[in-house]
Amino acid sequence: MNKRKKKVWIVPTIASVAAALLLFILAPSLMNNMNSSSSDSAEMAQENSKIAMDTEKKEAASKDESISALQEPEEPKQDDDVGIFSSEEKSIQGYAVNSIEDNQVLLTYGVLLGGASFPSIISVVIESNGENVVEQWQKNVPIVNNFFREHSDLGIDEIPESYFSDFEEIVTKDNSKAVRIDVSNSVNTESFATAETSHFSITVDSFRYLSEDYQHVELFQNNQQGIYVGQTGILEKNIDIEKDTKKAYLYYVSEESNYKLLAQTYN
């Protein structure tokens, strides 16, 4: 049998050789590009990592500063002044009686703040002279009023000395302690306006804050028991001293002062 001659495909062979040659030529360039790309990626990753670390450090530092600011409040300024006081905090300026010694006595006065607007109490600690607390209370009224005049920026009205002639501790028929108040003969309590009536009543109310257990106040004028206070038409002979009124107290600061005072609510 006659053998058939095999055809040789020259074109595909040439194409394969050319492709191989082209790959050989491009391989170093591709390797360099791949290495460069890999290096750039690594550097970028490192840079991103560095940025992330810096950000975390800044955030951590910011948090530390915030925590430090919260944990280190500003220390309050010290104030060594002493005197009349009626507040328990010093966020502005104020004082409170924490304790008294055996040879001392605490005197408390009912006063009005802000032009007869708010009732309040003011306390002083003095060296006891051995007299009963009512006598010592009366003797120190001029001293307390003088303090109010010298510190008018506090906005405390003076205790109305002119209304009264004498204060005395007495013992009643049932052997309980009471306070006798003699009103000045020159004072017409029946014609008192609202502000004057409030001032009078707040002063009388002072005795419920004293350490002695006084049951009531007896009112005298012209050596006769009983007076008319204001235009009520009611003859007041005795005023019971209430120990627990369950009234709230608010902080009062006048526009001219930095001192806190306690203002009592009316209801």
ZADO-1210 file (C-alpha; in nm, 4 decimals, padded with zeros to 6 digits):
<atoms>
<atom x="00.0000" y="00.0000" z="00.0000" code="MET" pos="1"/>
<atom x="00.1237" y="00.3389" z="-00.0798" code="ASN" pos="2"/>
<atom x="00.1993" y="00.5372" z="00.2444" code="LYS" pos="3"/>
<atom x="00.0258" y="00.8692" z="00.2707" code="ARG" pos="4"/>
<atom x="00.2624" y="01.1586" z="00.3273" code="LYS" pos="5"/>
<atom x="00.2168" y="01.3488" z="00.6595" code="LYS" pos="6"/>
<atom x="00.1493" y="01.7163" z="00.6249" code="LYS" pos="7"/>
<atom x="00.3638" y="01.9416" z="00.8375" code="VAL" pos="8"/>
<atom x="00.1801" y="02.2402" z="00.9918" code="TRP" pos="9"/>
<atom x="00.4449" y="02.5053" z="00.9822" code="ILE" pos="10"/>
<atom x="00.2322" y="02.8033" z="01.0941" code="VAL" pos="11"/>
<atom x="00.1219" y="02.6653" z="01.4347" code="PRO" pos="12"/>
<atom x="00.4760" y="02.5661" z="01.5156" code="THR" pos="13"/>
<atom x="00.6052" y="02.9138" z="01.4420" code="ILE" pos="14"/>
<atom x="00.3278" y="03.0671" z="01.6555" code="ALA" pos="15"/>
<atom x="00.4144" y="02.8438" z="01.9513" code="SER" pos="16"/>
<atom x="00.7809" y="02.9331" z="01.9289" code="VAL" pos="17"/>
<atom x="00.6993" y="03.3026" z="01.9067" code="ALA" pos="18"/>
<atom x="00.4713" y="03.2830" z="02.2107" code="ALA" pos="19"/>
<atom x="00.7378" y="03.1038" z="02.4089" code="ALA" pos="20"/>
<atom x="00.9947" y="03.3618" z="02.3091" code="LEU" pos="21"/>
<atom x="00.7600" y="03.6488" z="02.4016" code="LEU" pos="22"/>
<atom x="00.6898" y="03.4911" z="02.7409" code="LEU" pos="23"/>
<atom x="01.0622" y="03.4534" z="02.7990" code="PHE" pos="24"/>
<atom x="01.1158" y="03.8198" z="02.7142" code="ILE" pos="25"/>
<atom x="00.8237" y="03.9456" z="02.9322" code="LEU" pos="26"/>
<atom x="00.8845" y="03.7180" z="03.2321" code="ALA" pos="27"/>
<atom x="01.1536" y="03.9359" z="03.4007" code="PRO" pos="28"/>
<atom x="00.9403" y="04.2452" z="03.3510" code="SER" pos="29"/>
<atom x="00.6339" y="04.0737" z="03.4955" code="LEU" pos="30"/>
<atom x="00.8338" y="03.9473" z="03.7900" code="MET" pos="31"/>
<atom x="00.9662" y="04.2979" z="03.8572" code="ASN" pos="32"/>
<atom x="00.6133" y="04.4435" z="03.8370" code="ASN" pos="33"/>
<atom x="00.4797" y="04.1749" z="04.0665" code="MET" pos="34"/>
<atom x="00.7601" y="04.2322" z="04.3142" code="ASN" pos="35"/>
<atom x="00.7078" y="04.6092" z="04.2947" code="SER" pos="36"/>
<atom x="00.3326" y="04.5680" z="04.3434" code="SER" pos="37"/>
<atom x="00.3894" y="04.3318" z="04.6332" code="SER" pos="38"/>
<atom x="00.6379" y="04.5724" z="04.7882" code="SER" pos="39"/>
<atom x="00.4008" y="04.8655" z="04.7446" code="ASP" pos="40"/>
<atom x="00.1202" y="04.6637" z="04.8999" code="SER" pos="41"/>
<atom x="00.3383" y="04.5714" z="05.1937" code="ALA" pos="42"/>
<atom x="00.4485" y="04.9307" z="05.2428" code="GLU" pos="43"/>
<atom x="00.0870" y="05.0482" z="05.2175" code="MET" pos="44"/>
<atom x="-00.0199" y="04.7870" z="05.4677" code="ALA" pos="45"/>
<atom x="00.2568" y="04.8963" z="05.7025" code="GLN" pos="46"/>
<atom x="00.1588" y="05.2614" z="05.6591" code="GLU" pos="47"/>
<atom x="-00.2070" y="05.1822" z="05.7219" code="ASN" pos="48"/>
<atom x="-00.1079" y="04.9818" z="06.0260" code="SER" pos="49"/>
<atom x="00.1033" y="05.2728" z="06.1512" code="LYS" pos="50"/>
<atom x="-00.1839" y="05.5191" z="06.0960" code="ILE" pos="51"/>
<atom x="-00.4222" y="05.2857" z="06.2769" code="ALA" pos="52"/>
<atom x="-00.1800" y="05.2515" z="06.5689" code="MET" pos="53"/>
<atom x="-00.1341" y="05.6297" z="06.5886" code="ASP" pos="54"/>
<atom x="-00.5093" y="05.6775" z="06.5845" code="THR" pos="55"/>
<atom x="-00.5560" y="05.4215" z="06.8596" code="GLU" pos="56"/>
<atom x="-00.2843" y="05.5890" z="07.0664" code="LYS" pos="57"/>
<atom x="-00.4476" y="05.9321" z="07.0217" code="LYS" pos="58"/>
<atom x="-00.7885" y="05.7925" z="07.1130" code="GLU" pos="59"/>
<atom x="-00.6433" y="05.6180" z="07.4172" code="ALA" pos="60"/>
<atom x="-00.4653" y="05.9380" z="07.5224" code="ALA" pos="61"/>
<atom x="-00.7846" y="06.1353" z="07.4762" code="SER" pos="62"/>
<atom x="-00.9741" y="05.8839" z="07.6910" code="LYS" pos="63"/>
<atom x="-00.7035" y="05.8981" z="07.9573" code="ASP" pos="64"/>
<atom x="-00.7257" y="06.2784" z="07.9661" code="GLU" pos="65"/>
<atom x="-01.1056" y="06.2630" z="07.9962" code="SER" pos="66"/>
<atom x="-01.0861" y="06.0100" z="08.2779" code="ILE" pos="67"/>
<atom x="-00.8173" y="06.2140" z="08.4471" code="SER" pos="68"/>
<atom x="-01.0347" y="06.5246" z="08.4250" code="ALA" pos="69"/>
<atom x="-01.3268" y="06.3367" z="08.5795" code="LEU" pos="70"/>
<atom x="-01.1181" y="06.1855" z="08.8552" code="GLN" pos="71"/>
<atom x="-00.9445" y="06.5090" z="08.9530" code="GLU" pos="72"/>
<atom x="-01.2119" y="06.7689" z="09.0353" code="PRO" pos="73"/>
<atom x="-01.1035" y="07.1160" z="09.1261" code="GLU" pos="74"/>
<atom x="-01.0401" y="07.1467" z="09.4961" code="GLU" pos="75"/>
<atom x="-01.2677" y="07.3959" z="09.6729" code="PRO" pos="76"/>
<atom x="-01.1069" y="07.7096" z="09.8051" code="LYS" pos="77"/>
<atom x="-01.0622" y="07.7286" z="10.1773" code="GLN" pos="78"/>
<atom x="-01.2232" y="08.0094" z="10.3721" code="ASP" pos="79"/>
<atom x="-01.1205" y="08.0676" z="10.7311" code="ASP" pos="80"/>
<atom x="-01.3854" y="08.3284" z="10.8134" code="ASP" pos="81"/>
<atom x="-01.6177" y="08.2566" z="11.1046" code="VAL" pos="82"/>
<atom x="-01.9298" y="08.4274" z="11.2280" code="GLY" pos="83"/>
<atom x="-02.2992" y="08.4077" z="11.1480" code="ILE" pos="84"/>
<atom x="-02.3987" y="08.1189" z="10.9297" code="PHE" pos="85"/>
<atom x="-02.6983" y="07.9263" z="10.8081" code="SER" pos="86"/>
<atom x="-02.5833" y="07.6973" z="10.5277" code="SER" pos="87"/>
<atom x="-02.4414" y="07.3453" z="10.5055" code="GLU" pos="88"/>
<atom x="-02.2396" y="07.3697" z="10.1849" code="GLU" pos="89"/>
<atom x="-01.9614" y="07.5902" z="10.0511" code="LYS" pos="90"/>
<atom x="-02.0183" y="07.5758" z="09.6751" code="SER" pos="91"/>
<atom x="-02.0537" y="07.9531" z="09.6989" code="ILE" pos="92"/>
<atom x="-01.9764" y="08.0507" z="10.0590" code="GLN" pos="93"/>
<atom x="-02.1644" y="07.9402" z="10.3638" code="GLY" pos="94"/>
<atom x="-02.1325" y="07.7983" z="10.7102" code="TYR" pos="95"/>
<atom x="-02.3128" y="07.5607" z="10.9419" code="ALA" pos="96"/>
<atom x="-02.2936" y="07.4868" z="11.3122" code="VAL" pos="97"/>
<atom x="-02.1448" y="07.1404" z="11.3483" code="ASN" pos="98"/>
<atom x="-02.0883" y="07.1281" z="11.7227" code="SER" pos="99"/>
<atom x="-02.0666" y="07.3451" z="12.0335" code="ILE" pos="100"/>
<atom x="-01.8469" y="07.3141" z="12.3415" code="GLU" pos="101"/>
<atom x="-01.9721" y="07.2697" z="12.6982" code="ASP" pos="102"/>
<atom x="-01.8963" y="07.6341" z="12.7803" code="ASN" pos="103"/>
<atom x="-02.0770" y="07.7648" z="12.4716" code="GLN" pos="104"/>
<atom x="-02.4398" y="07.8304" z="12.3826" code="VAL" pos="105"/>
<atom x="-02.6140" y="07.8289" z="12.0448" code="LEU" pos="106"/>
<atom x="-02.8457" y="08.1231" z="11.9799" code="LEU" pos="107"/>
<atom x="-03.0840" y="08.1159" z="11.6855" code="THR" pos="108"/>
<atom x="-03.2791" y="08.4122" z="11.5517" code="TYR" pos="109"/>
<atom x="-03.5744" y="08.4171" z="11.3194" code="GLY" pos="110"/>
<atom x="-03.5104" y="08.6749" z="11.0462" code="VAL" pos="111"/>
<atom x="-03.6440" y="08.7865" z="10.7110" code="LEU" pos="112"/>
<atom x="-03.4454" y="08.7885" z="10.3870" code="LEU" pos="113"/>
<atom x="-03.4705" y="09.0011" z="10.0777" code="GLY" pos="114"/>
<atom x="-03.6879" y="09.2865" z="10.1993" code="GLY" pos="115"/>
<atom x="-03.9347" y="09.0876" z="10.4099" code="ALA" pos="116"/>
<atom x="-03.9819" y="08.8231" z="10.1428" code="SER" pos="117"/>
<atom x="-03.8398" y="08.5010" z="10.2874" code="PHE" pos="118"/>
<atom x="-03.8292" y="08.3834" z="10.6510" code="PRO" pos="119"/>
<atom x="-03.5019" y="08.2292" z="10.7634" code="SER" pos="120"/>
<atom x="-03.2915" y="08.1518" z="11.0709" code="ILE" pos="121"/>
<atom x="-02.9461" y="08.2789" z="11.1659" code="ILE" pos="122"/>
<atom x="-02.7380" y="08.1092" z="11.4370" code="SER" pos="123"/>
<atom x="-02.4416" y="08.2264" z="11.6421" code="VAL" pos="124"/>
<atom x="-02.2248" y="08.0430" z="11.8933" code="VAL" pos="125"/>
<atom x="-02.1112" y="08.2465" z="12.1962" code="ILE" pos="126"/>
<atom x="-01.9307" y="08.1838" z="12.5209" code="GLU" pos="127"/>
<atom x="-02.1960" y="08.1184" z="12.7872" code="SER" pos="128"/>
<atom x="-02.2132" y="08.3670" z="13.0747" code="ASN" pos="129"/>
<atom x="-02.4210" y="08.1353" z="13.2944" code="GLY" pos="130"/>
<atom x="-02.7529" y="08.3094" z="13.2346" code="GLU" pos="131"/>
<atom x="-03.0477" y="08.1250" z="13.0840" code="ASN" pos="132"/>
<atom x="-03.0623" y="08.1084" z="12.7067" code="VAL" pos="133"/>
<atom x="-03.3456" y="08.3668" z="12.6762" code="VAL" pos="134"/>
<atom x="-03.1452" y="08.6321" z="12.8609" code="GLU" pos="135"/>
<atom x="-02.8378" y="08.5636" z="12.6497" code="GLN" pos="136"/>
<atom x="-03.0527" y="08.5665" z="12.3365" code="TRP" pos="137"/>
<atom x="-03.1845" y="08.9152" z="12.4218" code="GLN" pos="138"/>
<atom x="-02.8436" y="09.0594" z="12.5114" code="LYS" pos="139"/>
<atom x="-02.6985" y="08.9560" z="12.1753" code="ASN" pos="140"/>
<atom x="-02.9761" y="09.1049" z="11.9593" code="VAL" pos="141"/>
<atom x="-02.7929" y="09.4425" z="11.9227" code="PRO" pos="142"/>
<atom x="-02.4706" y="09.2617" z="11.8304" code="ILE" pos="143"/>
<atom x="-02.6465" y="09.0533" z="11.5653" code="VAL" pos="144"/>
<atom x="-02.8207" y="09.3612" z="11.4215" code="ASN" pos="145"/>
<atom x="-02.4914" y="09.5450" z="11.4055" code="ASN" pos="146"/>
<atom x="-02.3493" y="09.2558" z="11.2041" code="PHE" pos="147"/>
<atom x="-02.6426" y="09.2799" z="10.9622" code="PHE" pos="148"/>
<atom x="-02.5809" y="09.6530" z="10.9170" code="ARG" pos="149"/>
<atom x="-02.2107" y="09.5993" z="10.8490" code="GLU" pos="150"/>
<atom x="-02.2921" y="09.3214" z="10.6000" code="HIS" pos="151"/>
<atom x="-02.5944" y="09.4695" z="10.4288" code="SER" pos="152"/>
<atom x="-02.5007" y="09.2808" z="10.1095" code="ASP" pos="153"/>
<atom x="-02.6335" y="08.9630" z="10.2755" code="LEU" pos="154"/>
<atom x="-02.9860" y="09.0980" z="10.2430" code="GLY" pos="155"/>
<atom x="-03.0899" y="09.0134" z="10.6018" code="ILE" pos="156"/>
<atom x="-03.3419" y="09.2415" z="10.7690" code="ASP" pos="157"/>
<atom x="-03.2582" y="09.3526" z="11.1219" code="GLU" pos="158"/>
<atom x="-03.4418" y="09.2022" z="11.4192" code="ILE" pos="159"/>
<atom x="-03.7059" y="09.4640" z="11.5160" code="PRO" pos="160"/>
<atom x="-03.5682" y="09.5652" z="11.8574" code="GLU" pos="161"/>
<atom x="-03.8075" y="09.8582" z="11.8843" code="SER" pos="162"/>
<atom x="-04.1058" y="09.6227" z="11.8981" code="TYR" pos="163"/>
<atom x="-03.9984" y="09.4617" z="12.2265" code="PHE" pos="164"/>
<atom x="-03.8935" y="09.5829" z="12.5700" code="SER" pos="165"/>
<atom x="-03.8085" y="09.2567" z="12.7453" code="ASP" pos="166"/>
<atom x="-03.7758" y="08.8784" z="12.7025" code="PHE" pos="167"/>
<atom x="-03.7866" y="08.6505" z="13.0053" code="GLU" pos="168"/>
<atom x="-03.7850" y="08.2788" z="13.0805" code="GLU" pos="169"/>
<atom x="-04.0744" y="08.1838" z="13.3093" code="ILE" pos="170"/>
<atom x="-04.2210" y="07.8699" z="13.4658" code="VAL" pos="171"/>
<atom x="-04.5923" y="07.8112" z="13.4100" code="THR" pos="172"/>
<atom x="-04.8452" y="07.6659" z="13.6525" code="LYS" pos="173"/>
<atom x="-04.7868" y="07.3163" z="13.5177" code="ASP" pos="174"/>
<atom x="-04.4105" y="07.3562" z="13.5828" code="ASN" pos="175"/>
<atom x="-04.3200" y="07.3789" z="13.2139" code="SER" pos="176"/>
<atom x="-04.0847" y="07.6425" z="13.0744" code="LYS" pos="177"/>
<atom x="-04.2176" y="07.9281" z="12.8620" code="ALA" pos="178"/>
<atom x="-04.1053" y="08.2674" z="12.7345" code="VAL" pos="179"/>
<atom x="-04.2634" y="08.5957" z="12.8378" code="ARG" pos="180"/>
<atom x="-04.2385" y="08.8755" z="12.5832" code="ILE" pos="181"/>
<atom x="-04.3172" y="09.2333" z="12.6813" code="ASP" pos="182"/>
<atom x="-04.4039" y="09.4501" z="12.3829" code="VAL" pos="183"/>
<atom x="-04.2992" y="09.8152" z="12.3958" code="SER" pos="184"/>
<atom x="-04.5789" y="10.0393" z="12.5183" code="ASN" pos="185"/>
<atom x="-04.5141" y="10.2832" z="12.2352" code="SER" pos="186"/>
<atom x="-04.5806" y="10.0241" z="11.9662" code="VAL" pos="187"/>
<atom x="-04.9306" y="09.9933" z="11.8235" code="ASN" pos="188"/>
<atom x="-04.9296" y="09.6297" z="11.7134" code="THR" pos="189"/>
<atom x="-05.2948" y="09.6493" z="11.6081" code="GLU" pos="190"/>
<atom x="-05.2032" y="09.8803" z="11.3190" code="SER" pos="191"/>
<atom x="-04.9283" y="09.6532" z="11.1840" code="PHE" pos="192"/>
<atom x="-04.9221" y="09.6079" z="10.8068" code="ALA" pos="193"/>
<atom x="-04.8534" y="09.2647" z="10.6576" code="THR" pos="194"/>
<atom x="-04.4739" y="09.3109" z="10.6497" code="ALA" pos="195"/>
<atom x="-04.4646" y="09.4322" z="11.0126" code="GLU" pos="196"/>
<atom x="-04.6833" y="09.1424" z="11.1257" code="THR" pos="197"/>
<atom x="-04.4497" y="08.8950" z="10.9520" code="SER" pos="198"/>
<atom x="-04.1454" y="09.0559" z="11.1111" code="HIS" pos="199"/>
<atom x="-04.3029" y="09.0399" z="11.4565" code="PHE" pos="200"/>
<atom x="-04.4153" y="08.6771" z="11.4177" code="SER" pos="201"/>
<atom x="-04.0798" y="08.5570" z="11.2795" code="ILE" pos="202"/>
<atom x="-03.8991" y="08.7085" z="11.5788" code="THR" pos="203"/>
<atom x="-04.1362" y="08.5439" z="11.8258" code="VAL" pos="204"/>
<atom x="-04.0885" y="08.2158" z="11.6402" code="ASP" pos="205"/>
<atom x="-03.7139" y="08.2243" z="11.7205" code="SER" pos="206"/>
<atom x="-03.7642" y="08.0456" z="12.0519" code="PHE" pos="207"/>
<atom x="-03.8654" y="07.7161" z="11.8959" code="ARG" pos="208"/>
<atom x="-03.5067" y="07.6758" z="11.7721" code="TYR" pos="209"/>
<atom x="-03.3416" y="07.7168" z="12.1125" code="LEU" pos="210"/>
<atom x="-03.2081" y="07.4220" z="12.3094" code="SER" pos="211"/>
<atom x="-03.4582" y="07.4607" z="12.5947" code="GLU" pos="212"/>
<atom x="-03.7949" y="07.2902" z="12.5575" code="ASP" pos="213"/>
<atom x="-04.0164" y="07.5980" z="12.5671" code="TYR" pos="214"/>
<atom x="-04.3858" y="07.5176" z="12.5325" code="GLN" pos="215"/>
<atom x="-04.5271" y="07.8565" z="12.4382" code="HIS" pos="216"/>
<atom x="-04.4758" y="08.2323" z="12.4349" code="VAL" pos="217"/>
<atom x="-04.6850" y="08.4670" z="12.6510" code="GLU" pos="218"/>
<atom x="-04.7427" y="08.8178" z="12.5131" code="LEU" pos="219"/>
<atom x="-04.7730" y="09.1234" z="12.7408" code="PHE" pos="220"/>
<atom x="-04.8119" y="09.4979" z="12.6879" code="GLN" pos="221"/>
<atom x="-04.8675" y="09.7654" z="12.9528" code="ASN" pos="222"/>
<atom x="-04.8319" y="09.4833" z="13.2061" code="ASN" pos="223"/>
<atom x="-05.1465" y="09.3225" z="13.0647" code="GLN" pos="224"/>
<atom x="-05.1463" y="08.9831" z="12.8972" code="GLN" pos="225"/>
<atom x="-05.2731" y="08.9778" z="12.5412" code="GLY" pos="226"/>
<atom x="-05.2127" y="09.1962" z="12.2330" code="ILE" pos="227"/>
<atom x="-05.3620" y="09.2393" z="11.8873" code="TYR" pos="228"/>
<atom x="-05.1079" y="09.1632" z="11.6146" code="VAL" pos="229"/>
<atom x="-05.2153" y="09.3115" z="11.2835" code="GLY" pos="230"/>
<atom x="-05.5704" y="09.3800" z="11.1776" code="GLN" pos="231"/>
<atom x="-05.7054" y="09.0327" z="11.2566" code="THR" pos="232"/>
<atom x="-05.9123" y="09.1432" z="11.5552" code="GLY" pos="233"/>
<atom x="-05.7821" y="08.8447" z="11.7509" code="ILE" pos="234"/>
<atom x="-05.6367" y="08.8974" z="12.0985" code="LEU" pos="235"/>
<atom x="-05.3183" y="08.6910" z="12.1234" code="GLU" pos="236"/>
<atom x="-05.2298" y="08.5858" z="12.4789" code="LYS" pos="237"/>
<atom x="-05.0242" y="08.2723" z="12.4171" code="ASN" pos="238"/>
<atom x="-04.8540" y="08.1445" z="12.1042" code="ILE" pos="239"/>
<atom x="-04.7649" y="07.7776" z="12.1027" code="ASP" pos="240"/>
<atom x="-04.4082" y="07.6995" z="11.9970" code="ILE" pos="241"/>
<atom x="-04.4120" y="07.4449" z="11.7180" code="GLU" pos="242"/>
<atom x="-04.1080" y="07.2191" z="11.7139" code="LYS" pos="243"/>
<atom x="-04.1685" y="07.0427" z="11.3844" code="ASP" pos="244"/>
<atom x="-04.3265" y="07.2495" z="11.1089" code="THR" pos="245"/>
<atom x="-04.2141" y="07.0182" z="10.8249" code="LYS" pos="246"/>
<atom x="-04.1367" y="07.3133" z="10.5998" code="LYS" pos="247"/>
<atom x="-03.8780" y="07.3032" z="10.3242" code="ALA" pos="248"/>
<atom x="-03.5706" y="07.5254" z="10.3066" code="TYR" pos="249"/>
<atom x="-03.4210" y="07.6673" z="09.9877" code="LEU" pos="250"/>
<atom x="-03.0887" y="07.8364" z="09.9225" code="TYR" pos="251"/>
<atom x="-03.1080" y="08.2139" z="09.8954" code="TYR" pos="252"/>
<atom x="-02.8256" y="08.4312" z="09.7603" code="VAL" pos="253"/>
<atom x="-02.8716" y="08.8066" z="09.7251" code="SER" pos="254"/>
<atom x="-02.7461" y="08.9763" z="09.4099" code="GLU" pos="255"/>
<atom x="-02.4759" y="09.1603" z="09.6046" code="GLU" pos="256"/>
<atom x="-02.3452" y="08.8652" z="09.8064" code="SER" pos="257"/>
<atom x="-02.1676" y="08.5342" z="09.7519" code="ASN" pos="258"/>
<atom x="-02.3012" y="08.3799" z="10.0724" code="TYR" pos="259"/>
<atom x="-02.5712" y="08.1156" z="10.0821" code="LYS" pos="260"/>
<atom x="-02.8560" y="08.1495" z="10.3292" code="LEU" pos="261"/>
<atom x="-03.1421" y="07.9141" z="10.4041" code="LEU" pos="262"/>
<atom x="-03.4827" y="08.0525" z="10.3082" code="ALA" pos="263"/>
<atom x="-03.7838" y="07.8813" z="10.4581" code="GLN" pos="264"/>
<atom x="-04.0913" y="07.8148" z="10.2457" code="THR" pos="265"/>
<atom x="-04.4243" y="07.9439" z="10.3745" code="TYR" pos="266"/>
<atom x="-04.6082" y="07.6152" z="10.3110" code="ASN" pos="267"/>
</atoms>
